[in-house]
Amino acid sequence: MLKLENITWSVPGGEQILNGIDLEIPEGKLTVITGPNGGGKTSLAKIIAGLETPSAGKIYLDGEDITDLDITERALKGIGYAFQQPVRFKGLTVRNLLELAHGGKLSEDKYCTILGRVGLCTKDYIDREVNASLSGGEIKRIEIATVLARTNTKLSVFDEPEAGIDLWSFSGLIEAFKELKEKTNNSLLIISHQERILEIADEIVVIANGKVRTRGTKEEVLPELLADEKAMQCPKGKKVYTA
Amino acid sequence: MSSVANMNSITKELLNLIADGEIDFENSAYNIREDGGCAGRQSSKNISIVPKTDNPGIEIHIKPNTKGETVYIPACVTHSGVEDLVYNDFFVGENADIVIVAGCGIHNDGHSESSHNGIHRFFVGKNAHVVYKEKHIGVGEGEGQRKIDPVTYVALDEDSVLEMDTTQISGVDSTVRKTSGTVGARAKLLITERIMTDGNETAYTDFSVTMDGEDSACDLISRSVAKDNSHQEFRSVIKGNTRCTGHSECDAILVGNGTVSAAPELFAGNIDAALIHEAAIGKIAGEQILKLRTLGLTEEEAEEKIIEGFLVG
């Protein structure tokens, strides 16, 4: 489905963040990328969506080389992307954004379904501006909703979707990811540190220091991850991760 | 009383642009101004429109307790070389709740300048509620300038509310917009202004609002887009002389070589005057464009949607 070959990326004029990533995201599966902060997870997600250009390597979508395609072209090929830090728009409403994501107007029922999946009530939010009046959690949910509203998506990438989402809505979000995978046969790629998201993964990929450190099913990777976490605790109980 | 049949075809087109084709000629009060003359006028049971005797223009008298009516007073300039000056006074009776649709369209296909200067005064009675919609637009292929210079004065009596929604989106080469007003006790003045300029157009906006009535309020929102080599200036003065609240928000987006100057001013003449100003000028945030591109829009489409939302929303 999506294949990354030897992806390398450096901050312009600076540090190398990704160092030869090889990865395959299978069709219809939920892949979770996890790993320590600064390991390159978000950079990789941005490269997949076309927000950053790799300094080396190739990206294939269903066998087609999309390395040189820009953001818009990749979106039209079926790559959806939810930002880790969502963007605010003065003037654009939730309805506007969902319409743009969907490529046209939606029925009120459909708005309800999409916003309900992220724990928002359509009545309260559909005509609100996506501006500074929304809290971090609200804007995060709307960001996720814009990806759920898209059609003809082959791969949806969510960068830390749990950030800012309260516990009550989080269960709904987990269900939304499951439903998205099962009903649409979409591939999902989720960047996350959240154990409950790791639990629903078909495959977990651990990225650290710009490399794939390990990958496998949750049964294979989770015990190792948890053991690592325990081993890396400093005497005061502070977690210390290393590659 | 004149008939609407007197309107020329350009006026009809301009009216569609100004009033979105919503004028109800059967039931509403209206006055259609065309090239300095009257192309149609009708009063209603509760709204009386009469010509002024001292200056060109009309007086609009709205009876107390009038509810749910709309009065239309658009002005159209349909050819080159017209210099139109009009004085319109609105007297809104107590407890009325009405909508006024105004605005001006200039069609200039020639080489000479065409202009419209509308001088409006609003006297809003106690506890009345007025929604005022004003749209300015310029069209035509001529080299002659299209100028619209509105002057608006507002006097709000106790507990009244005036919501002004003014828009100028395209085609006006030069505009100087002056609005001033006084706000009585517990009255509210809410102004939303949306302006987009392109080419070498210029727009100058000047607001001056004085709140003398206790617990009065003023909310002034200006959103503007300056494209190409156009230039806009925004000046506002909000004076609070008693316990009151005042808020002004001036946001501008720059595209190309567009320039904007904003100079808001607040004066608190009383310890209980709570006045706030917010202002932001800059280009479209790159991340906004990136976000919309991840939804499948091109960079140009994204920019267009962001501007459209910014101005309309």
Boltz contact constraints between the chains, C-beta under 6 A:
constraints:
  - contact:
      token1: [A, 49]
      token2: [B, 294]
      max_distance: 6.0
  - contact:
      token1: [A, 71]
      token2: [B, 293]
      max_distance: 6.0
  - contact:
      token1: [A, 71]
      token2: [B, 294]
      max_distance: 6.0
  - contact:
      token1: [A, 72]
      token2: [B, 293]
      max_distance: 6.0
  - contact:
      token1: [A, 72]
      token2: [B, 298]
      max_distance: 6.0
  - contact:
      token1: [A, 75]
      token2: [B, 294]
      max_distance: 6.0
  - contact:
      token1: [A, 75]
      token2: [B, 296]
      max_distance: 6.0
  - contact:
      token1: [A, 76]
      token2: [B, 296]
      max_distance: 6.0
  - contact:
      token1: [A, 81]
      token2: [B, 294]
      max_distance: 6.0
  - contact:
      token1: [A, 87]
      token2: [B, 287]
      max_distance: 6.0
  - contact:
      token1: [A, 87]
      token2: [B, 288]
      max_distance: 6.0
  - contact:
      token1: [A, 87]
      token2: [B, 291]
      max_distance: 6.0
  - contact:
      token1: [A, 89]
      token2: [B, 288]
      max_distance: 6.0
  - contact:
      token1: [A, 90]
      token2: [B, 310]
      max_distance: 6.0
  - contact:
      token1: [A, 91]
      token2: [B, 309]
      max_distance: 6.0
  - contact:
      token1: [A, 91]
      token2: [B, 310]
      max_distance: 6.0
  - contact:
      token1: [A, 91]
      token2: [B, 313]
      max_distance: 6.0
  - contact:
      token1: [A, 92]
      token2: [B, 309]
      max_distance: 6.0
  - contact:
      token1: [A, 96]
      token2: [B, 309]
      max_distance: 6.0
  - contact:
      token1: [A, 100]
      token2: [B, 295]
      max_distance: 6.0
  - contact:
      token1: [A, 101]
      token2: [B, 295]
      max_distance: 6.0
  - contact:
      token1: [A, 129]
      token2: [B, 313]
      max_distance: 6.0
